[in-house]
Amino acid sequence: MATLAFASLSWLFAIARFSFGYLIGFYLYVMVLGYLWLNSYSPLPYNHALTGASAAASAASFLLPALFICAPLRQMCALSIRSVDRLLTAILVAGIATIAAGVSYNFKFVEIGNIYQFRGALAFPTALNYAMGIVGTALLPFAYACFALRGSLWRAGLVIFLMLLFYPITLTKMTLFGPIWLVVLTIASRLIESRATVILSHLVPISVGVLFFALGDRGLQALDAPSAYFGLVNFRMAAIPSLAMDYYNFFFATHELTNFCQIRLLSALIDCPYQEALGTVMNKFFGFGGYFNASLFATEGIASVGPTFAPLTALACGLFIAVGNRMAAGLPDRFILLSSGVLAQAFLNIPFTTTLLSQGAGFMILLWYLMPRKMFEPDSKDLCQ
């Protein structure tokens, strides 16, 4: 019943206009919907009624500002089209330089199923970790969106190639599938409008996985590719983010809250009960392998303040996304969709503050604000080609 009641909020996506918050909000909405369903069956001992109500309230608190606060901010300053062209060249150079630095530490082609055997041994300098996150998740997709919308296909292809090179360096699924995801979004957004693209980009891959699962149930288990698809897409894209809320609720029902001490800038100012990154702490406790990071609802919410006050932190995050909406207002919907396509996956699996800082979401929002609104008009001078 709780799942059905929460599902009624889907009408918000029917009346809201497309925005950055629409993209992030829909993915997080589906994640919370999945958690509420899992919450009814979870064997983990904690207060399921409280956490279910908290999850629903947190989602609503996030969605209302993220979907409906979109009024444009007055641009105090804006780049010229020529300056944007120079910026895009600088992003390409930064991407090549970051890849070159990363290669000096690791460059290994590993099958996707074996990455955890090697990833734990990787050690990059802090500055390089930040650079790889910001460049690979925010800056290169931003450049790709510009090139794709301006018709500079060879440069767009170069960006995709550079993004793919981050996989043998970092051995993360996001760096492998992020570029592919951008290409899929590019094709889909040419055929249908942005809101439909967002919804179908989540529902179609999941539906395909369910179909494969059904085929396996009918004696086709020998089909290795469908089985691998279900594990990579349905399990990793949909199940894991929802399961993370279940496991975080269980852990922090019996362990001390972080009070936001997992945020690097605050860890030096307040005492923290955990000396390692939160994802590492959770992995060691549950023994899953790799880092066990989670979205804002689990980290800034459950882990930081507990389920009772989690809706307040979700509201704060939603208001910040609303600022992003306002700073991007006036740009083409398709540009916002493509430039933030990889970031949407980051918000689904990584803490909010981490995505803003080390994954470059803050840089992206600033770049949106500085972009000249006339750049994508047909009669503007095409300096991106």
N, C-alpha and C positions, 0 to 999 in steps of 0.2 A: 504493500500500500504506500509506503514512504517513497518508493521508486516511482510509482505512478503519479503521486502528488507532485513530486519534483519535476517529472517529465512535462507537467503542464506549463512550466516556465519556457518551454520551447517556443511559445507564441511571441516571446520577446524578440526572437531572431526573425520573425516574420514582419515585424513592424519597425525594427531598427534599420537605419541606413548602414551601408558598409563603412567600416573604419578599421583602424589598427586594433581597437578594442573588440570589434566584431570577430576578427580572426582569432585573437588570443582567447576571447570569451567563449567561442563555440568549442574549441578544443578542451578548455578547462571544464566547460559545462558537461561534455560527454564523459570526461574523467570522473567528475563527481557523481554523475548518474551511474557509472559503473561501480563506484565505491558503495553507493547506497544499496545497490543490488547485492554486492558481495557482503555488505554489513549484515544482511539478513541470514547469511549462511556461515559467516566466519566462526571458526572454533576458538579463536583467540579470546582469552578472558579479559574483558574490559567493559565499561559502560556503553553498550552499543546504542541505547536510546539517546543518550547525551551526545555521543559523537556523530550519530546520524543527523540529529537536529542541528548540530553545530556545522556539519558539512553543507547542509542545505542552506542554512542562514549565511554561511560564508560565501557560497556561490552567488546567492542573490545580492549580497552586499557588494561583491566584486562586479557583477554584471550590470547593475543599474547605472553606475557612473561610467563604466567602460563602454557601454553601448549607447548611452543617450547624451553624454556630454561631448559635443563635437563642434561647438561654435568656434570659428577660426580666431586665432590670436593675431593682432596686428603685427606685421613684420616690421621690426625696428631696423633690420638690415637684411639684405639678401645678396647672394653671390650673383655675379654676371654669368651669362652662359659660357663665356670664354674661361672664367675662373672655374666653373664646374668641370670644363674639359680638362683643365690643368689638374684639378683635384682627382679626376678619374685616372689620369696618367700616374699621379702620385700613388694612388691606391694600388695600381698594378705593380709599380716598382716596390711598394711596401710588401705586397703579397709575395713577390719573387724573393725579396730579401729575407722575409720571415721563413719561407720554405727552405732557403739556403741555410739559414741558421739552424732550423730544425733537423735538416739532413745530417748536420755535423754531430747530432746526438743519437739519431735513430732513423733508419730507413729500411723497413722490412716488409715485404709482401707476405701477409699471413691470411689464411682462410678465416672467414668471419666467425666460424665456430671455435677457432683456436686463439682469438685475440687475448683472452684473459690469461693465457699461459705466459704471455710476454708483457702485457701492459703494466702489470704490477711492478716490473723491474725498470720501467721508464722513469727517468729523472731529468726534468728540464729546469733551467733557472726560472725564478718567479717572473722576471720580466718577459721571458720568451713564452711562458705559459699564457700570460695576459695577451701578448701580441698575437699568438696563434688563435686564441679565442675571439679576440676583437676582429682581427683581419678575416678569419675564416667564416665567422658567423654573421658579422654585420657589414664590414666594409666591402668585401668582394661581392656578396649578394646585392649590396647597394649599387655597385658599379655594373653588375650584370643587369639589374633592372633598367638602368639608364640605357645601356647599350641595346638591350632587347627592344625597348620601346622606341628607340630612335633608329632602329633598323640596321645597327652596326653588328651584324651577325658574327663576323669573324672575331671581333673583340669579345662578344658575349661567349663565344665558344672558348676563347682563351681563358676567360674567367672560370668557366666550368672545369677546364683542364687543371688550372691552378688549385681550385678547391679540391679536386680529386687527389692531388698530390699530398694533401694533408693526411690522408688515410694511412699510408705506410709510415708516416712519422708519428702520428698520435694513436693509431690503432683503435679508433672509436667508430661506432656505427654511424654517428651523426655526420662525420666527415666523409664517409663513404656514400651514404644515402642522401645527404643534403643537396649535392649538386643534381642528382637524379630527380629529387623532389622539385627543385626549381624548374627543371625542364618540363616536368609533368604539369606544374602550375602554369607555366607559360603557354603550353598547348591548350589546356583546359580553359584558361581565361580568355583565349582568342575566340572560343566557341560559345561560351556562356558568361553571364555577368558575374561579378566578383563574389556576391553573397552566395550564389549557387555553387561557385567554384569551391568556396570554403567548405560548405556542407558536404558536397560530393567528394572532396578530397579526403575526407575522413570516412564517410560511409561506404564509398565504393571499394577502397582497399580492404576494409573490414568485411564487407559482404563477400568479396572474392575469397577471403580466408575461411569464412564460414562455409562457403560452397565446397572448398577443398576438404574441410574437415568432414562435411557430410559425405563426400565421395570416399574418404578414407574409412568412414563408418560402414560403407557398403562394399567392403572387401578390396579397396584400392590402396591399401596401406603401402604397397610397394612403390607408389609414386613418391620418390624422395623429394622432388622439387615442390609439390604442393605442401608436403609436411614442413619443409624448411620455410616456405612462404608463411604458413600459419604461425610458426614460431617467431619469425622476424617481424612480421607485420601485426597480426592480431595480438600476440602475446606481448611484444615489446612496445608497440604503439598504443595499445588500448589497455591491456590487462595490467602491465607493470605499474604505470602511473596510479591506477586505482588501488592496486594491491599495496603500494607504498603508503597510502593513507591508512590502510588497515594495520600494517606493521608499525608505523609511527605511533598510531593511537595505542597499540599494545605496549610498545616500549616506554612511552612517556606517561603511561598510566602508573608505572611502578618506578620510574627514574626521574631524577631532577630535571626541571625545565631549563632550557638554555638562556632564557631572557635575552635573546638576540646575540649572545656572546659568540655564536658561530660566524658572525660578520667580522671580517678581518679588522676593519677600522675600529670596532668596538672591543675586540678581544683584549687589547692592551689597556683599556680603561676600566673594565669590570672583571671581577673574578668569574672564571668559567669552570664548571664541573667536568668539562671534557677537554682534554689536551690535544686531541686530534680533530681533523675535519669531521663534521657530522656524518657525511657519507661513509667515512672510514669506520667511525664508531658503530654505525648501524650494520655495516658489512661484517665486522668482527663479531657482533652479537648474534646475528642471524646466520652468518657463514655462507652467504650467497656467492661470493667471488666478485671481485671488482668493487667499485664504489656503489653505494646504495643511496644515491641522491633522490630528491623528490621535488615536487612543485611547491609553490608558495603556500598552498593550503596545508601541506605537511610540515614545512620548515618554518616559515614566518608565522604560521598559525599554530598547529599542534605542538611542535617542538619548542617554540619560543614562549608562548603564553598559555598553552593548553586549550582544550576544546571550548571552554566557557567564553574566553575572550577572543578566540580565533576570528569570529566575524568582524571584529574591529580592525585587525590587521589586514583582512581581505578587503575591507572598505578602503583602507589607506592605499593598498596596492591598486585597487580599481580607480581611485582618484588620480594616481600617478599615470596610469594608462590613459585616463581622460585627458591629462595634459598632453600626452603624446598625440591623441586624436586632434586636439586643437592646434598643435604645432605642425601637423601634417595636412590640416584642412586646406583645400584648394589644389592639392596634387591629385593626379589621376588615380582612381581606385586601383587600377591594375599595377601602377608603379608601387603603391603602398603594399599591395599583396605580394609582389615578387621580391621587393627589397626586404620584407620581413618574414618571408616564407620559412627560412631556416630558424629565425628567432622564435617563431611560434612553437616549433618543436623543442627549443631550449626551455621556454617557459613551462612546457608540459613536464619536463624531466629534471629541471635544475632550479634551485632556490631563486626567488625573485631578485634579491639584491645581487646575487652572483651573476644572473643574466644581465642585469643593468650595467654592472661594472666590468667583470672579466669576460663577458660574452659580447659586449659592445652595444647593448640596446640603448644605453644613454647616448652614445655617439650617434646612433642611427636617428634618434629623435631630434637631436641637435641639427643633423644634416638635413632632415626634412624641413625644419624651420627655415634654414638658410637657402633652400632650393628656390630658384626663380620660377614662379608659377607659369610663366609664359614659355618655359623651355620645351614643353611637349606639344605646343601648338603647331599646326602644320606649316605655318609661314615663318616659324622661328628659324634662325640660322643653325644649320645642322653641323655643329662642331664636334659631335661625338663620333662621326664616321671617319 
